[in-house]
Amino acid sequence: MSRIYVTGDTHGDFDWLSKWCEENRTTKDDKLIILGDAGILFYGAKKKKEIKTKETISDCPITLWCVRGNHEARPQSRQGIKHIKIGEGQRDIMFYEPSYPNIYYAQDGAVMTLENGKRFLFIGGAYSADKDYRLAMRWTWFEDEELDDHEMTDIQNKIAGQFFDCVFTHTCPLSWRPFDKFIPGLDESKISQRMENFLEDVSNSISFSHWFFGHYHCDRLGITLDEKNAKVHMLYKKVIDITNA
């Protein structure tokens, strides 16, 4: 039986992956879900850093499923990216590059039903709190980092009223934000909360057993939502096995 793991933002650091795979005796049938900001589609397809990152992952006996974060390009914007159909009625997709067949990028709003009947929901995107600094420093910033209104409406119309065993997002619903992890001194009134508001609506329109998100660079597991009989997990460095979640 293949296994499924999940972890938080990696930001292009996969030096640990080979040893971790060896310790856990993984194969390419096993999956590692990264909750956004994987740092794979960041530097540019022809940049040495991006190529090295992809090659490092390709050498490991594991298959990645990546949620889209704010600090990375949308896979469909890259030349050479292919896709496979997944989900009920195969109306959703996973993106991949043929040269790196063990790295997949989930379409925002994708719904996947596993062989055991479990249903997964993937929603990427977030606002970069350091946007102004990145622009001032002429660092990389992706203008389409958040979902637009049309995308939000399409996703909400598709999933409302449904049950999911696991929900995987980059940021979190508005009411779950970890205020102690906000950047000190940053004027929060200038920070877009569109994605958090949207995910708040999503959390109220669906039912679920587990919700996993990253973005805040902190590990907090098993936060109970009594009213939903569900649990929320914020991940960063930890890698957890959710095969039986």
N, C-alpha and C positions, 0 to 999 in steps of 0.2 A: 504493500500500500504506500502510495506516495505521501509525503508530508508537506505541510504548509506552515511557513514561518512568516513573521511580520516584524519590521523594525522601522525606526524613524529616519530623519534626514541624514543622508550620508555625505552630501556635498562633494562627491567625487572621490571620497576616501574609501577604497576597497582593498587596502593592503592587508586587512585582517581576514578577508573572505576565504582565502585558500586554506588557512589553518582552521578556521571555523568549520568549513566543509569537511575537512579531514577528521576533526574531532567528532562531528555529528554523522559521519559516514553518509553523506548525501550523494544523490545521483542527479542527473539532468531531469529526472521525473519529479523531483522535489521542487517546491516553489518558495521563493522569498519575496514577499510583498514589501515594497519600500513606499512609505507614506509621503511621497513628494520630496522635491529637492534632492533627488538622487545624485544630481551633478553629472549626469552622463551626457545629456544634450545641452551643454552650456557653452563650451568654448568655441564650437564651430566644427563642422564635419572634417575639415582638413587640418585642424590644429593637433599638434603632437600630444598635448595633454588629453584631449578627448579620445584620440585613437588609442593611447596607452590605457586609459580607463576602460574602454570597451574590450581591449585585448586581455586585460587583467581579469575581467569578469568572464570572458569567453573561455579562459583556461580553467575555470572552476566548475566542478560538477554540481551545478545548481541552475535553475531557471528563474529569472527575475520577472516579476510583474510590478511595474512602476506606476504609481499614482503621479499625476502632474503637480509639481509645486509651483511656486512663484519665481524661483531662480532657475528656470530652465525653459528651453524652447518647446513650443508645441510640436509633437512629432510630425504631424501632417504638413508642417511648414518646411520640412527638410526634403531635399531631393533624394530619391532612392529608397524612401520609406515605403514599405508594403503594408498590407493589412490582411488579417484573417477574420472571418465572421465568427462570432461567439453568441452565446445567450439564447434565450427562448425565441424561436423563429429566426435565429441568426440575424437579428437586426442591429446588433452592437458589434464592435470590433476591437481588436488589439492590433497595435502598430508594431512593426519590427523591421530591422534591416537584415537582408539575406546574409550579409557577411558576419552577423552576430546573432545567430538564431536562438540563443538562450536569453535574449534581452527583449522583453515586451513592454509596451507602454499602453496603459488602459485608456480607452476613449472616455472623456468626461461624461458621466452618466451611464456608463456601461453596466449591464446586469449580466452576471454569469451564474449559470446553474451547474454545479459540479455533478460528477457521476453518482455521488451519494445523496443527491437531491438538495444539498445546501445551496442557498442563494447568496451571492456576494454582490454588493453595489460599490462602484468606484466613482468618486467625484473629486476632481482636482481643482487647483486654482486657489489663489490668495493674493492679498495686497502686500507689497513690500514696504514694511515700515521704514526701511532705509532708502527708499526711492530717491528722495531729494539729495541725499549724500552721494548715492551712486551716480546720479546725473551730474552733480557738481564735480565729481572725481573722474567723470567720463568712463565709469565702469559699466559693465553689461547690465541692462535692464530690459525686460520684455514687456512691451506695451499691452499685449493681450494676456497678461498674467491672470486676470480675473475673468470669470465667465461673463458674457454680455447678457442683456435682458432676454434676448431670443433663446439663447442656450438654457438659461435658467427656467424659462417657461416650458420649453420642450422636455427638460428633465423632470420637472415637477409633474407635468401632465402624464408622463410615462409611468412614474413610480408611485404616485399618490395612492394611499390605501393598501399598499402591498407590505408583505413581511419579508425581512432579510435576516439571515443568520448573522452576517457580518457586514458592516458598512465601513468603507475605507476612504478617508478624506485627508486633505492636507491640513487645512485649518479646521475649526470647530464651530458649532452653533454659538450664537452670541452669548447666551446665558452660561456657557461652559468655559468661557475664557479665563485663563489663569492670570489674574491681575498681577500677582507677584513676579511673573516672568516678563512683564512689559519692560521695554527699554527705558532705563531711568532718564528723566529729563525730557523725554519726547512728548510733544504736544499731541495728545491722543485725539483732539478735536480735528486734526488734520489727516488722521488715518482713516482710510475708507473701511467701512464695515459692511459693504455690500455682500461679500461672500458669507460673512458670519450671519447676517440677517437671512440670507437665502437658506443657509444650512439650518437655521433655527426653524424656518418654515418646513424644511424637509423633515427634520426630526419630529415635528408635530403632525406630519401627514402620513408617516409610515410607522410600522412597528419593527423592532429588531431585538436581537439577543446581545450583540456586541457592536460597539462603535469604536474604531481606532483612528486616531489622528496624530500628526506630528507638529511641525512648524514652530513650536515653542521651546524646543531644545531642552526637554525635561522628561523624565520617566515617572509616570504615575499610573499604576495599574489597578483595575478592579473598582473604579468609582461606581457606586451603585445608584441607579435611578429607580427609586422605590415605586414611583408612579407607573413606570413602564416595565418593571421587573427585568431590567436590562443593565448591562455594565458598560462603562466607558473607559477607554485606555488611551493615555497620552504617552507616546513613545519617542525616544531619541536614540540612546546607545544600546538599550536592551534589545535582544532578539528573542522573541517568544514563539513557542510552538502552539499553533492554533488548529492543528489537525482535527482535534476533537471538540473544538469550541462550538 
